[in-house]
């Protein structure tokens, strides 16, 4: 079965090693699916180049878009630099709205998870080719929930 976030892959590990000093130290610093790895890496590269003191407190997928937070004490002091940082991050968040979370194609669209029996927190950005994989996962998950014994 496909995992929600695979944090064991070589690509994930390479991104974390390369940007370790900019990432949160608790748990998994990046919680996105593999299709967004290039997007996240490009964002981290640009922020490292333009704002080398910035440290992220959150980089994760949530509800079908990229969610990014920066540690306040690492934000640029100058308001213009801070605005430039925010604009860079927002640009990558905007790109996430059309980038497939699974395969990385730029033909992604919002997929409402409630149509597949999930809560809205499981919404995804997926291309047409990857939607059936999500649907199969939803069907398998719902089937396993229905097999679990209920307390009488």
C-alpha positions as CSV (number, residue, x, y, z in Angstrom):
1,X,0.0,0.0,0.0
2,X,1.2,3.5,-0.8
3,X,2.4,5.5,2.2
4,X,1.0,8.9,3.0
5,X,4.5,10.4,3.3
6,X,7.6,8.4,2.5
7,X,10.4,9.9,4.6
8,X,12.8,7.0,4.0
9,X,13.7,7.6,0.4
10,X,17.1,8.7,-0.9
11,X,15.6,11.9,-2.4
12,X,14.0,12.9,0.9
13,X,17.2,12.2,2.8
14,X,19.3,14.2,0.3
15,X,17.0,17.3,0.7
16,X,17.1,17.0,4.5
17,X,20.9,16.6,4.5
18,X,21.4,19.6,2.2
19,X,19.2,21.9,4.1
20,X,19.4,20.5,7.7
21,X,20.3,23.8,9.3
22,X,17.1,25.4,7.8
23,X,14.7,22.7,8.8
24,X,12.9,21.9,12.1
25,X,14.7,19.3,14.2
26,X,11.6,17.6,15.7
27,X,10.2,14.7,13.9
28,X,10.2,14.7,10.1
29,X,11.1,18.2,8.9
30,X,9.3,17.8,5.5
31,X,5.9,16.1,5.2
32,X,5.0,16.2,1.5
33,X,4.6,13.5,-1.0
34,X,7.4,12.7,-3.5
35,X,5.8,14.7,-6.3
36,X,6.5,17.9,-4.4
37,X,10.1,17.1,-3.5
38,X,11.4,19.2,-6.5
39,X,9.2,22.0,-5.5
40,X,10.3,22.0,-1.9
41,X,13.9,21.6,-2.8
42,X,13.7,24.6,-5.2
43,X,12.1,26.7,-2.5
44,X,14.8,25.7,0.0
45,X,17.5,26.5,-2.5
46,X,16.1,29.9,-3.3
47,X,15.5,30.8,0.3
48,X,19.0,29.6,1.2
49,X,20.5,31.8,-1.5
50,X,18.4,34.9,-0.9
51,X,17.8,34.7,2.9
52,X,20.5,32.4,4.4
53,X,19.5,33.0,8.0
54,X,15.9,31.7,7.6
55,X,14.8,28.6,9.5
56,X,11.6,26.8,8.7
57,X,9.3,25.6,11.4
58,X,6.9,23.7,9.1
59,X,7.0,22.4,5.5
60,X,4.1,20.0,4.9
61,X,1.1,19.2,2.7
62,X,-2.2,20.0,4.1
63,X,-5.6,20.0,2.4
64,X,-4.1,20.0,-1.1
65,X,-1.6,22.8,-0.8
66,X,1.9,23.4,0.5
67,X,2.0,24.8,4.0
68,X,5.1,26.7,5.0
69,X,6.0,28.5,8.3
70,X,9.2,30.3,9.1
71,X,10.7,30.7,12.6
72,X,9.9,34.3,13.6
73,X,13.4,35.0,15.1
74,X,15.0,33.9,11.8
75,X,12.9,36.2,9.6
76,X,14.7,39.2,7.9
77,X,14.7,42.3,10.1
78,X,14.2,44.6,7.2
79,X,10.5,44.8,6.2
80,X,11.3,44.8,2.5
81,X,13.5,41.7,2.8
82,X,10.7,40.0,4.9
83,X,8.2,40.9,2.1
84,X,10.5,39.4,-0.5
85,X,10.8,36.2,1.6
86,X,7.0,36.0,1.9
87,X,6.6,36.5,-1.8
88,X,9.1,33.7,-2.6
89,X,7.4,31.3,-0.3
90,X,3.9,32.3,-1.6
91,X,5.1,31.7,-5.1
92,X,6.0,28.1,-4.3
93,X,2.7,27.6,-2.4
94,X,0.9,28.8,-5.5
95,X,2.8,26.3,-7.6
96,X,1.8,23.5,-5.3
97,X,-1.9,24.1,-6.3
98,X,-1.2,22.8,-9.8
99,X,1.7,20.3,-9.1
100,X,0.7,16.7,-8.6
101,X,1.7,15.5,-5.1
102,X,2.4,12.0,-6.4
103,X,4.2,12.3,-9.7
104,X,5.1,16.0,-9.8
105,X,3.4,16.9,-13.1
106,X,2.2,20.4,-13.6
107,X,-1.3,19.2,-14.4
108,X,-2.5,18.8,-10.8
109,X,-6.0,19.8,-9.7
110,X,-7.7,19.9,-6.3
111,X,-9.2,16.6,-5.3
112,X,-11.9,16.7,-2.7
113,X,-11.2,13.8,-0.4
114,X,-14.8,13.8,1.0
115,X,-15.9,12.3,-2.4
116,X,-13.7,9.3,-1.5
117,X,-14.9,8.9,2.1
118,X,-12.0,10.9,3.7
119,X,-12.0,14.0,5.8
120,X,-11.1,17.3,4.1
121,X,-7.6,17.2,5.6
122,X,-6.9,14.5,3.1
123,X,-7.6,16.7,0.1
124,X,-4.9,16.4,-2.5
125,X,-3.6,18.1,-5.6
126,X,-3.3,15.3,-8.2
127,X,-3.2,14.9,-11.9
128,X,-5.7,12.8,-13.8
129,X,-3.3,9.9,-13.9
130,X,-2.8,9.8,-10.1
131,X,-6.4,10.3,-9.0
132,X,-7.2,6.6,-9.6
133,X,-4.3,5.7,-7.2
134,X,-5.9,7.9,-4.5
135,X,-9.3,6.4,-5.2
136,X,-7.9,2.8,-4.8
137,X,-6.2,3.8,-1.6
138,X,-9.5,5.3,-0.3
139,X,-11.4,2.1,-1.2
140,X,-8.8,-0.1,0.5
141,X,-8.8,2.1,3.6
142,X,-12.6,2.1,3.9
143,X,-12.8,-1.6,3.4
144,X,-10.3,-2.2,6.2
145,X,-12.2,0.1,8.5
146,X,-15.4,-1.8,7.8
147,X,-13.7,-5.1,8.7
148,X,-12.5,-3.8,12.2
149,X,-14.6,-5.3,15.0
150,X,-16.9,-2.8,16.7
151,X,-17.4,-2.6,20.5
152,X,-20.8,-3.9,21.4
